[in-house]
Amino acid sequence: MKAAIILKQRQVQMSEIAAPQVGEGDVLIRITALGLCGSDLATYRGINPMVSYPRIPGHEVAGEIAEVGPGVPPDFVIGSSVTVLPYTACGRCSACRIGRVNCCRYNQTMGVQRDGAATEYVVVPYEKVLRADGFTDEQLICIEPLSVGSHAVARGGVRQPDSVLVFGCGLIGLGAIAAAAFRHAEVTAVDIDDGKLQKAKALGAVNTINSRREDLRSRADQITSGDGFSVVIEAVGLGETFRSAVELGAFAGRVVYIGYPKEKVTYEPNLFVSRELDVKGSRNALLEDFEAVIDMLLTGSIDVALYVTHRYRLEQIEEALKFWDANVSEVTKIMISV
């Protein structure tokens, strides 16, 4: 079967590889489409520290059940549309023992620490398969990245009448915006791109701030009457936004970090104590986050047409990555049809 393999930095090759074998409890999925993630771009650029080469990328999956192995429950019907939870969990580490399997110490995400879905078929344990009949490929490939944003919202305990500030209107940040709005919070989106801010408004943001031309502090004070935001979610990964997340949080507020900064970040530590801030990290997503996103899609509160900005075929994946590498600001989500 065909597979796209990143051989090394900025080198992609289409190859023929052996088809996967179905074992006890396994589901064979025919891949119909996949989404490219920022981690795939980092792998292509040679700057993903979690990747060894060669690597088949892709963990945002759209597919259909092609075969089931022994021991798979009967409701996994051949032909059903599905996506997958692309993470592993050891079941033994400190995170797994308390049910936080999304941040398993030994997690291996498809397309990152192990080969992914940029191929024609994958085999997945049935526990990692989510059925979503009636969903389009565009919807299916968006479920995983939207779930990452939804998980951050859950980590922040967002509820009505919270005021929520989200830094970054890429796909993860937009997922957090949609999930917070779905919970009836008042959402403010921050980015430097007006087009992305328009998408944030379409997904439920009440306020937008273009921090390139507007004074962030002044606008935040205006929106919150000087109180600060009850929840701040950082989905950029810059030292500046990491600091601002703490500075703009309300007294007794919550700060949730999704982004990975590439630099050391220094803070005014008194803010943590004087405001009694709850500061949390957010990694990957849990099954309930996937289910929450599926519910949002079923209600029509998320229009994935806002997310999928570019489309390519599997044979064009190198072209897609080259384009994204050179035009980062133009891309929200690239869909690869198989």
N, C-alpha and C positions, 0 to 999 in steps of 0.2 A: 504494500500500500504506500501511497505518497505521504511524505512528511517534509516539513520545512525545518531545517536544522541551522541554528546559529553556531557556526564552527569556531569563531573567535570574534574579536572586536570588529564590527562593521563587515562581517563576511557571513552571508546566508547561502545555503545550498538546498535545492530540492533533491530528495533522495527517495529510493525505494527501501522500505524496511519491512520486517516480518509483521504480519498481523498479530494482535494480541490474542492470547488464549483465555477462554472463560473457565473459571474454576468454581468451587463451592462458594455460594453466596455472591457471585459476581454478576454484573450486568454489562453486556457489550453495547456501547453507544456508538451509533453512526453520527459523526460530527457533521452538522449542517452549516454551522457558522461559529466563529469565536470573536471575542473582542480583544484588542490589544491594550495592555495595561502599561502604566508608567514603569513597572518593573521589567516588562519586555523591552521597552526602549532603553532602559539602563543596561540590560543585558547586551543589547545590540551595540551600545556605546562602550561596553567594556568596563562599566563602573558599578556593576551590581555585585556587592561583596558576598552575597549568598549563593552565587552561581559558579559552577565549574563547567567547562566546555568539553565536548560539544553539548548543546542543550536544545531540545525541542521546546519552544515557548508556548504560552497560552494557558490561561486558567479560567477565562470567562466563556462559558460553554453554552452552546445551543445544539441540541441533538435529538435523536429519537432512539428508542430501545430497539436494538436489532436482534439480541439473543439474551436469554437469561440462563444462569447456571443452576445446578441443584441447590435447594435450600432457599431460593429467592421466593418471597411471598407472592401469591397469585395475582395481587393487584398491580404488579409490574408487568404491564401488558406490552407485547411487541407492537411497535408503531407509535407508542405514546411519546409525546413531546416532553423533553426533560432538560434540566440543567443540573449542575453538580456542586456540592461543597468540595472545593479543591484542596482542602487542608487535611493533614493527618493528625492523629492524637495518640500518644503512646499509652494513655490510660494509667500511668504510674507516677508521673512527675507531680510536683506540688500543685501545679495549675490544674492538671487533669483530676487530681484527687478531690478537688472542690468544685468540679463541674465547669471550670474555665478552660475548656478544651481548645478554644480559639487561640489561646496563647500558650499552647503546649511547648514545653522547653525544647522538645525534639521535633517540632512541626516541620513537615516537608510539603510545601505548596507546589501544586502542578505547575510546570513551566519555570520553576525557580530552583528549588533544591532537587527536583526530579523532573523527568520529561513531561511535557504538557500536551495540549490538545490541537496543535497545529499539524494535524494529520487527519486521516479518514476515519479511524476508529480508535476508541480508548476503552479499557476495561476498568470498571469502578465498583467497589463494594456497594451492594444495594443500599446500605445505610447512608451512603453519600449521594444518592440519586434523589432529586426532587422532581416529581411529576408536575407538569404545568400544561395540560392539554388546552389547546386553543390559543396559546401564546405565540406570537410571532418570533422569528429569530432575533429581531431587534430587541424585543422585550427580554428574551431569555439571556442574551449576552450582557444585559445591563443589570440583571438581578444581583450578581456577586458584587460588583463595585458599589451599587446602591446600598447593599447590605452593610458594607464597611462604614458608610456614612450613617446608616441607621443604627449600627452598633454604638457609634460614638454618641449619638443622641440618647440611647438607652443608658450608656455609661454616665452621662450627665444628668440623668433623671429628669429630663425635660418634660414639662407639663404646663397646662394652662394655670396661671397667666404669666409664665416665664418670658423674659426678654432675652433673646438668644442672638449672639453675634457669631457669624461664621466667617472666618478668614479663608478665602480661596474658593473660586467658582469653577474649578475643574470638576470632573465627574464625581469624585469622592465628596467634595464640598457641596456640590449640588444635591447629592444624595442626603447629606445631613440637613440641608435646607428643606428639602421635600419632607423628610421624616419629622423635623421639628414643627413645620407648618401643619402636618397631618395631626400632630398632637395639640394643635390650637395655640402654640406659642407665637409671640410676635417676633419675627425673624428679621435681622438686619444682615445683609451680605456685603462683604468687602472684597474688592478686587481692583485691578488696574486696567481692566478691559471692559468697555461699555457693553460689548456684545454679550459677554458672559454674565454681566450684571442684569441684562435684559432677560436672560434665561432664568436667573435667580428669581426675578419678579414673577415670571410665568409659573414658577414652581412654588410660589407662596411667600416669597420675601416681601415684607411690607416696606422696608427701607433698604436703600442701596447706598454705598459709599465708594466712590472712585478715589482710592487713597493716593493716587498719583497727582491729582489736581485739587483734592479737598483735604482740609485739615481733619485728620482722623479724630483727634481728641475733642475738638470743638463739635463735630457732628455727633460723636458719641454722647457728649454731655447734653446736646440739644435733644437727642432721641430719648435719653433716659432721665431727663431733668436732673442731671448731675449724679444720679445714683450708681451708674455703671450697670453692666449687663449681668443678669442673674446666672447665665451660662455663656461661656465663650468656648467655641470649638475652633481649633487651629488645624487647617488642612492644606498648608502651604509648605512648611518645613524650612523656614528661614529664621535666623536668630532674631531679626527685627519683629516678626510676627509672634514668635514665642514670647518675647518680652511684652509686647503689646497685649497679648492675651491676658497676662496677669495684671497689667496696669489698668485695663479697662473692665476687669471683673468687679462686681459689686461686693460690698461687705457681705460675708457669708455666701459668696458666690461659688460657682463651680467652673473649673477650667479643664477642658479635655483636649489632649494632643493626639492627632492622627499623623501629622507630618513627621518626617525624619530630617532634622537639620544636618547639614554637612559641615557644621562648624560648632565649636563650643559656645554655649550660650551663658551669658552672665546676667544676673538679676539683682534687683533691690530686695534682699531677703526679708526685710521688715514687712513687705506687702503680704507675704504668706501668713505671717503671724497676726499683724494688726487687723487684717480683713478676715481672718480665719477661713482662708480659701481651701476648698477641696480641689486638689490637682490630680488628675488621672490621665493615664495613657489609654489608648484604644488601638487594639490590633486585630486585624481580620474580622470575623463575624461568627456568631453562633447560629444554630439552626433556627432559633426563634427570630433572629434578625432577617434571615432569608424569608421566613414565613410572613413577617411584617411587610416586607417589600412586595411580596406576591399579593398580599391583601391590598396594598396601595395601588398596585397595577390593576387589580380587578375592579377597584372603585373608580378607576379612570383619573385619579389625582396626579398621576405622572404620565406625561407624554414623552415617550422615548425619542420621538423625532427631534426633541431639543438636544439630545445627547449625541446621537450618531451623526457625525459630521462628514465622514469619509468612508468609502466602500472600495474594497479590492477583492480579488480572488486569491485563493491559497497560493497559486503560482506567482502572484505579484507581491508576496509578503515582504520581500527585500525592498521592492519599490515603495511599499507603504512605510516601512521603517525609515528609509532614506528621506522620504517626504517629511515625516514627523520630526526626524532629527533636525531638519533644516527649517521647519515651520511650526515650532512648538506652540506658539500662541494661537494658531489657526485650528488646532485639533482639540476636540472634546473627547470623541470616541471614534476609533477606526474599527469597522466591522470587516472581518475576513470571511467570505463565503467559501464553502468547501464543496 
